[in-house]
């Protein structure tokens, strides 16, 4: 492997600014854990001063153990005319108690005079003083030179003076930002090379936006010019047209250019990570997205399929398994088999790869995917499906019926939801009812109420998130819905999924799987 290139993920901050994205607090924590598991070096959690959710995130994240990633708080230089120690947003960065702080400062003279309404000299002081102050409180300070490339083109010497101020203040990294996303690859390379020459000992990063559809190419060119930290988001989500897509940058740098980015085994988790973030962000992953899209390695009938089955490199630039994706050959029963075998091993299921039962399971998964199931953010449902197929999940209860009632009277502020559930455990019948703040809440409570007498460990469990997505929008009110449920018992978190034309039935499937998964995993731990 060649030089190390450090990855800096800003999905939780820049990515959350994408239109239509609204991460819950639990979403942000789960994504951070997934990024750490993948091997991202820096995870930007948000702006502590900007909103209450980000404040809560930094409070909660302190209790989460990370194996690799450093959590980063994001903020700005001090305000013009203010002492740095008196600036509340700077103080909020310190109070976040993270090992790394990133601040952005203006490097385009137009922004200094027109947006900040201050002098060029004051802006240099703002950069130096804020970096120097923060460096006294944290291990690492990263300086984002906002609008650097536009600033360099407009006033080369001033843009470089801003970088100099940050370095003199003690910045560990200077990051060159193409904030408007208007620069092209050759410009990025030339300007980054100039920065490298001016500051040969500085550690340089790149932060690119995708307004010209060149964010990935721009990031790669910056690395070729000497940058060793790359900012981006998973799936390229972000404000306007998005940020540089780490799901393309990472494999390009590692597989095509020989840089050391993540552990080779972790690269196999790339597709899983991309689809996980797509599900939680409620932003469908484009099928044709390079490396991680469902169609990235799909081959239809004819010349392509025939050639790939003989020698894969004829129409595939890499082996899809390297990034955790799978080859799809629509005329072959083997589509997806290798990927499923990999998951079976993860679940501790040892089988013969050529077993007819494996092929049947592949077909079953494919059929469910056609119906609208996606298991990337619902691995608990996938694990249950696989273990049920091989007879490894016992019947914890026999379901008979459920009923959900919603009533609203004229004088009521809110409708009342009530659910009843009938089931039996080892011949003992239970018929319970429960109220909830909605039909799904009532159904969840009734189901657990019926089972807690037999399985007291279910009292540890709670539903922490619930998402609904329309699958076939053109079907109108007859459209299928996919329900994703997140659950926790304080020790682990897991996701389950259900699909149906009826939102209650889809929710029931996901809720049922959530409980079965908890019971199964607790039993496995005692064996």
C-alpha positions as a printed Julia matrix, in Angstrom:
527×3 Matrix{Float64}:
   0.0     0.0     0.0
   1.1     3.56   -0.66
   0.69    6.71    1.43
  -2.11    6.94    3.94
  -5.05    9.13    2.94
  -7.27   10.08    5.87
 -11.03   10.01    5.39
 -13.19   12.73    6.92
 -16.93   12.07    6.83
 -19.38   14.96    7.1
 -22.6    13.02    6.42
 -23.98   14.01    9.82
 -23.4    17.72    9.2
 -23.02   18.64    5.52
 -25.01   15.59    4.46
 -27.89   16.48    6.75
 -28.22   19.8     4.89
 -29.47   17.95    1.81
 -33.06   18.82    0.95
 -35.35   16.1     2.33
 -32.86   14.71    4.86
 -33.7    14.92    8.56
 -31.67   12.58   10.73
 -33.05   11.78   14.16
 -30.64   11.73   17.09
 -30.69    7.92   17.01
 -30.0     7.98   13.26
 -26.91   10.11   13.82
 -25.55    7.85   16.52
 -26.17    4.69   14.49
 -24.54    6.18   11.4
 -21.53    7.25   13.47
 -21.16    3.7    14.78
 -21.42    2.3    11.25
 -18.77    4.74   10.0
 -16.47    3.71   12.83
 -17.0     0.04   12.02
 -16.08    0.78    8.4
 -12.88    2.56    9.41
 -13.53    6.25    8.68
 -10.8     8.32   10.35
 -12.79   11.46   11.27
 -16.56   11.74   11.82
 -17.95   15.27   11.89
 -20.93   15.1    14.24
 -22.38   18.56   13.75
 -22.21   22.15   14.97
 -22.72   22.23   18.77
 -23.9    25.83   18.79
 -26.28   25.53   15.82
 -29.17   23.47   17.19
 -30.28   21.43   20.23
 -30.06   18.1    18.36
 -26.34   18.55   17.73
 -25.81   19.5    21.38
 -27.55   16.29   22.43
 -25.51   14.29   19.93
 -22.22   15.38   21.51
 -23.56   14.6    24.97
 -24.73   11.13   23.99
 -21.77   10.2    21.81
 -19.43   10.45   24.81
 -20.97    7.22   26.1
 -20.37    5.35   22.85
 -17.11    3.44   22.43
 -15.34    3.94   19.11
 -12.63    1.59   17.89
 -11.1     3.76   15.2
 -12.84    7.03   14.37
 -12.29   10.43   15.98
 -15.44   12.46   16.62
 -15.22   16.04   15.36
 -17.18   19.16   16.34
 -17.63   21.77   13.63
 -17.81   25.54   14.02
 -16.61   28.91   12.86
 -13.86   31.38   13.62
 -14.73   34.02   16.2
 -16.97   36.84   15.09
 -15.49   40.17   13.95
 -14.73   42.57   16.78
 -15.2    39.9    19.48
 -12.61   38.37   21.8
 -12.3    34.68   21.07
 -12.88   33.65   24.69
 -16.14   35.64   24.7
 -17.58   34.05   21.56
 -20.31   31.62   22.64
 -20.12   29.41   19.58
 -16.35   28.96   20.05
 -16.95   28.1    23.71
 -19.61   25.57   22.65
 -16.95   23.79   20.59
 -14.74   23.41   23.65
 -17.67   22.22   25.78
 -18.43   19.48   23.25
 -15.38   17.69   24.74
 -14.25   16.0    21.56
 -10.65   15.24   20.5
 -10.9    17.18   17.23
 -12.45   20.52   16.28
 -12.87   21.8    12.75
 -13.47   25.49   12.16
 -14.09   27.24    8.9
 -12.85   30.7     8.03
 -13.15   32.98    5.04
 -10.37   32.78    2.44
 -12.1    34.71   -0.36
 -11.65   38.46    0.09
 -15.13   39.06   -1.39
 -16.7    37.13    1.5
 -14.62   38.96    4.07
 -15.68   42.41    2.92
 -19.22   41.67    1.68
 -20.5    38.81    3.87
 -18.6    39.42    7.13
 -18.42   43.19    6.6
 -14.97   43.39    8.14
 -11.4    44.1     7.07
  -8.98   41.64    5.54
  -6.62   42.15    8.49
  -9.36   41.44   11.05
 -10.24   38.22    9.24
  -6.62   37.04    9.5
  -6.71   37.77   13.24
  -9.99   35.88   13.57
  -8.43   32.8    11.97
  -5.19   32.92   13.97
  -6.79   33.67   17.34
  -9.53   31.05   17.05
  -7.15   28.27   16.01
  -4.62   29.24   18.68
  -7.33   29.31   21.38
  -8.85   25.97   20.41
  -5.44   24.33   20.13
  -5.01   24.96   23.85
  -8.1    22.86   24.58
  -8.1    19.96   22.12
  -5.66   17.49   20.59
  -6.28   18.44   16.97
  -7.6    21.48   15.12
  -8.57   21.34   11.45
  -9.0    24.56    9.51
 -11.46   24.6     6.59
 -10.51   27.41    4.22
 -14.0    28.2     2.93
 -14.26   29.19   -0.76
 -10.51   28.68   -1.05
 -10.34   27.99   -4.79
 -12.56   30.94   -5.68
 -10.53   33.07   -3.26
  -7.25   31.91   -4.78
  -8.44   32.83   -8.28
  -9.6    36.27   -7.12
  -6.75   37.19   -4.76
  -4.02   34.57   -4.68
  -1.82   36.13   -2.03
  -4.64   36.84    0.41
  -6.0    33.28    0.19
  -2.52   31.98    1.0
  -2.19   34.47    3.88
  -5.35   32.98    5.43
  -3.74   29.53    5.34
  -0.57   30.96    6.85
  -2.56   32.48    9.74
  -4.18   29.14   10.47
  -0.84   27.32   10.45
   0.8    29.93   12.67
  -2.11   29.5    15.08
  -1.27   25.8    15.29
  -3.72   24.18   12.86
  -2.91   20.49   12.34
  -4.57   20.41    8.92
  -5.46   23.09    6.37
  -8.37   21.97    4.2
  -8.97   23.61    0.83
 -12.71   23.97    0.21
 -14.41   24.24   -3.17
 -17.5    25.52   -1.4
 -19.42   26.61   -4.49
 -18.46   23.44   -6.34
 -17.54   25.38   -9.46
 -13.89   24.42   -9.9
 -12.71   21.81  -12.4
 -10.15   19.04  -11.85
  -7.22   20.73  -13.6
  -7.76   23.87  -11.48
  -7.89   21.85   -8.27
  -4.63   20.1    -9.14
  -2.79   23.28  -10.07
  -3.94   25.29   -7.03
  -3.36   22.45   -4.55
   0.14   22.04   -6.0
   0.78   25.74   -5.41
  -0.32   25.39   -1.77
   1.97   22.37   -1.42
   4.92   24.42   -2.7
   4.16   27.4    -0.44
   3.68   25.25    2.69
   5.76   22.1     2.13
   5.45   20.9     5.73
   1.7    21.47    6.09
  -0.84   18.66    6.11
  -3.42   19.47    3.43
  -7.0    18.32    2.93
  -9.68   18.73    0.25
 -13.39   19.49    0.71
 -15.27   19.42   -2.6
 -18.9    20.05   -3.54
 -20.5    18.54   -6.61
 -22.16   21.49   -8.37
 -20.12   20.86  -11.53
 -20.38   17.03  -11.24
 -16.63   16.9   -10.55
 -16.41   16.54   -6.74
 -14.99   13.0    -6.88
 -12.54   13.89   -9.65
 -11.56   17.09   -7.84
 -10.85   15.16   -4.64
  -8.69   12.65   -6.49
  -6.74   15.41   -8.25
  -6.12   17.13   -4.92
  -4.68   13.88   -3.54
  -2.43   13.58   -6.58
  -1.26   17.13   -5.85
  -0.39   16.27   -2.25
  -3.58   16.4    -0.15
  -3.8    13.59    2.39
  -7.19   14.22    3.99
 -10.38   13.9     1.93
 -13.75   15.25    3.08
 -17.01   13.87    1.77
 -20.28   12.18    2.59
 -21.69    8.71    2.14
 -23.55    8.56   -1.19
 -22.53   12.18   -1.84
 -25.56   13.64   -0.07
 -25.36   17.3     0.84
 -26.64   20.78    0.2
 -27.62   21.71   -3.38
 -26.13   18.98   -5.6
 -24.25   17.31   -2.79
 -20.73   16.7    -1.54
 -17.9    14.53   -2.81
 -19.04   10.9    -2.62
 -16.78    8.88   -0.33
 -18.3     5.68   -1.72
 -16.52    6.42   -5.0
 -13.45    8.23   -3.67
 -12.36    5.51   -1.24
 -12.27    2.58   -3.71
 -10.78    4.78   -6.42
  -7.9     5.83   -4.17
  -7.32    2.37   -2.71
  -8.03    0.0    -5.59
  -6.99    2.11   -8.56
  -4.25    4.35   -7.14
  -2.66    2.26   -4.39
  -3.25    4.59   -1.44
  -3.95    3.19    2.01
  -7.44    4.36    3.01
  -9.27    1.64    4.97
  -8.55   -1.96    5.91
  -9.02   -4.3     2.96
 -11.62   -6.35    4.84
 -13.53   -3.19    5.74
 -13.82   -2.24    2.08
 -16.17   -5.21    1.74
 -18.62   -3.29    3.94
 -18.84   -0.31    1.57
 -22.08   -1.3    -0.17
 -23.71   -2.18    3.14
 -22.7     1.23    4.54
 -24.04    3.08    1.48
 -27.41    1.35    1.64
 -27.63    1.76    5.4
 -27.21    5.54    5.12
 -29.61    5.64    2.16
 -32.29    3.96    4.24
 -31.84    6.17    7.32
 -31.61    9.36    5.27
 -34.74    8.37    3.34
 -32.79    9.08    0.16
 -33.04    6.09   -2.21
 -29.65    4.94   -3.47
 -29.49    5.44   -7.26
 -29.37    2.0    -8.86
 -26.57    3.1   -11.19
 -24.34    4.62   -8.5
 -20.76    3.4    -9.09
 -19.43    0.64   -6.83
 -22.45    0.42   -4.48
 -25.58    0.73   -6.64
 -27.74   -2.32   -7.32
 -26.95   -2.05  -11.02
 -23.24   -1.25  -10.64
 -22.4    -4.85  -11.59
 -25.63   -5.88  -13.31
 -25.5    -7.66  -16.65
 -28.54   -8.32  -18.79
 -28.85  -11.08  -21.39
 -26.72  -11.19  -24.5
 -23.09  -10.36  -25.14
 -22.31   -8.82  -21.74
 -23.75  -11.64  -19.64
 -22.16  -14.32  -21.78
 -18.72  -12.67  -21.62
 -18.84  -11.98  -17.87
 -19.74  -15.58  -17.09
 -16.61  -16.66  -18.97
 -14.26  -13.99  -17.63
 -15.5   -11.26  -15.3
 -12.98   -8.59  -16.31
 -14.55   -8.42  -19.77
 -17.26   -6.08  -18.44
 -16.32   -5.43  -14.78
 -13.58   -3.04  -13.71
 -13.27   -4.72  -10.27
 -14.61   -7.81   -8.51
 -17.88   -6.54   -6.93
 -17.28   -8.55   -3.75
 -14.28   -6.35   -2.94
 -16.71   -3.54   -2.13
 -19.43   -5.83   -0.76
 -21.62   -5.6    -3.84
 -22.74   -8.48   -6.02
 -22.82   -9.44   -9.64
 -26.31   -9.64  -11.09
 -26.79  -11.82  -14.12
 -30.49  -12.04  -14.78
 -30.21  -15.31  -16.73
 -28.31  -17.1   -13.95
 -29.48  -18.79  -10.77
 -26.15  -17.79   -9.19
 -26.95  -14.07   -8.96
 -26.23  -12.9    -5.43
 -25.05  -16.28   -4.13
 -21.54  -15.21   -3.13
 -22.83  -12.16   -1.28
 -25.34  -14.27    0.64
 -22.71  -16.87    1.51
 -20.66  -14.03    3.01
 -23.61  -12.94    5.18
 -24.35  -16.53    6.24
 -20.82  -16.83    7.56
 -21.26  -13.53    9.42
 -24.39  -15.0    11.05
 -22.47  -18.12   12.11
 -24.28  -20.41    9.65
 -21.95  -23.01    8.13
 -23.29  -24.51    4.89
 -22.06  -26.11    1.7
 -21.93  -23.34   -0.94
 -23.38  -25.71   -3.52
 -26.2   -26.95   -1.31
 -29.66  -26.82   -2.95
 -30.88  -25.1     0.23
 -28.5   -22.2    -0.4
 -29.84  -21.78   -3.92
 -33.39  -21.85   -2.57
 -32.48  -19.14   -0.07
 -30.98  -17.01   -2.83
 -34.23  -17.27   -4.75
 -36.25  -16.46   -1.63
 -34.2   -13.3    -0.99
 -34.53  -12.26   -4.64
 -38.29  -12.74   -4.48
 -38.56  -10.65   -1.32
 -36.45   -7.91   -2.92
 -38.89   -7.81   -5.82
 -41.69   -7.32   -3.3
 -39.89   -4.3    -1.85
 -37.78   -5.69    0.99
 -34.38   -4.11    1.56
 -32.25   -5.66    4.26
 -29.29   -3.27    4.32
 -30.63   -1.3     7.32
 -32.61   -4.28    8.66
 -30.03   -6.98    9.17
 -32.0    -8.49   12.04
 -34.76   -9.43    9.58
 -32.18  -10.87    7.17
 -30.58  -12.94    9.92
 -33.99  -14.25   10.99
 -34.87  -15.09    7.37
 -31.64  -17.06    6.9
 -31.86  -18.9    10.21
 -35.53  -19.72    9.68
 -34.64  -21.19    6.29
 -32.17  -23.58    7.91
 -34.46  -24.36   10.86
 -32.36  -22.47   13.4
 -35.13  -20.29   14.88
 -37.66  -21.87   17.21
 -41.31  -20.84   17.51
 -41.36  -18.58   20.55
 -45.11  -18.04   20.21
 -48.04  -19.02   18.0
 -49.82  -16.01   16.57
 -53.6   -16.1    16.18
 -54.86  -12.58   15.45
 -54.46   -8.87   16.0
 -56.9    -5.97   15.71
 -56.25   -2.24   15.7
 -58.94    0.34   16.4
 -58.67    4.09   15.88
 -61.47    6.26   17.23
 -61.94   10.02   17.25
 -64.88   11.84   18.69
 -65.89   15.37   17.8
 -64.59   16.89   21.03
 -61.33   14.9    21.19
 -58.07   16.68   20.42
 -56.41   13.48   19.24
 -57.74   10.1    18.05
 -57.45    7.14   20.45
 -55.58    4.03   19.27
 -56.19    0.61   20.78
 -54.73   -2.76   19.74
 -55.59   -6.31   20.81
 -53.4    -9.36   20.21
 -54.24  -13.07   20.54
 -51.44  -15.63   20.7
 -50.27  -18.65   22.67
 -46.96  -19.71   24.21
 -46.5   -23.47   24.65
 -50.26  -23.97   24.71
 -51.01  -21.1    27.1
 -53.32  -18.6    25.43
 -52.96  -14.85   25.85
 -55.44  -12.18   24.79
 -54.22   -8.66   25.59
 -55.14   -5.1    24.76
 -53.21   -1.87   25.01
 -53.56    1.81   24.2
 -50.93    3.82   22.37
 -50.23    7.29   21.04
 -50.79    5.82   17.59
 -51.82    2.48   16.06
 -48.26    1.17   15.8
 -47.43    2.16   19.37
 -50.61    0.39   20.57
 -49.78   -2.75   18.57
 -46.2    -2.82   19.88
 -47.38   -2.49   23.49
 -50.1    -5.14   23.12
 -47.69   -7.65   21.6
 -45.05   -7.19   24.28
 -47.67   -7.18   27.02
 -48.8   -10.61   25.83
 -45.27  -12.01   25.86
 -43.54  -10.39   28.85
 -44.99  -12.9    31.34
 -43.21  -15.7    29.46
 -40.15  -13.71   28.38
 -39.35  -11.09   31.07
 -36.25  -10.01   29.11
 -38.56   -8.2    26.68
 -39.02   -5.52   29.35
 -35.5    -4.34   28.45
 -36.56   -3.69   24.86
 -37.94   -0.51   23.4
 -38.77    0.81   19.95
 -36.56    3.82   19.2
 -37.32    4.65   15.58
 -39.97    4.0    12.95
 -39.84    4.88    9.26
 -42.29    4.36    6.4
 -41.42    4.54    2.71
 -43.71    4.22   -0.31
 -42.25    1.65   -2.71
 -44.34    1.93   -5.9
 -45.57    5.51   -5.8
 -47.48    5.26   -9.08
 -49.94    2.82   -7.5
 -51.5     5.61   -5.42
 -53.4     4.45   -2.34
 -52.78    0.82   -3.38
 -49.01    1.29   -3.21
 -46.87   -0.98   -1.11
 -45.09    0.47    1.9
 -41.84   -0.56    3.53
 -41.65   -0.08    7.29
 -38.28    0.04    9.06
 -38.26   -0.35   12.84
 -35.27    0.27   15.08
 -35.13   -1.36   18.51
 -32.72   -1.51   21.44
 -32.34   -3.38   24.71
 -29.62   -1.11   26.08
 -26.83   -3.45   24.96
 -27.48   -3.69   21.23
 -29.51   -2.0    18.51
 -31.13   -3.73   15.56
 -33.31   -2.99   12.57
 -36.22   -5.0    11.15
 -38.37   -4.51    8.07
 -41.87   -5.31    6.84
 -43.55   -4.8     3.46
 -47.26   -4.8     2.61
 -49.98   -2.79    0.88
 -51.31   -2.25    4.42
 -49.13   -0.07    6.64
 -50.41   -1.81    9.8
 -49.5    -5.25    8.43
 -46.05   -4.03    7.3
 -45.54   -2.6    10.79
 -46.69   -5.85   12.4
 -44.14   -7.85   10.39
 -41.32   -5.5    11.44
 -42.45   -5.44   15.11
 -42.79   -9.21   15.25
 -39.3    -9.69   13.82
 -37.88   -7.18   16.3
 -39.18   -9.24   19.23
 -38.16  -12.58   17.71
 -34.66  -11.27   17.09
 -34.32  -10.17   20.73
 -35.5   -13.56   21.99
 -33.24  -15.44   19.58
 -30.08  -13.43   20.37
 -30.65  -13.66   24.14
 -31.03  -17.43   23.85
 -27.91  -17.73   21.7
 -25.9   -15.87   24.34
 -26.85  -18.46   26.97
 -25.76  -21.43   24.84
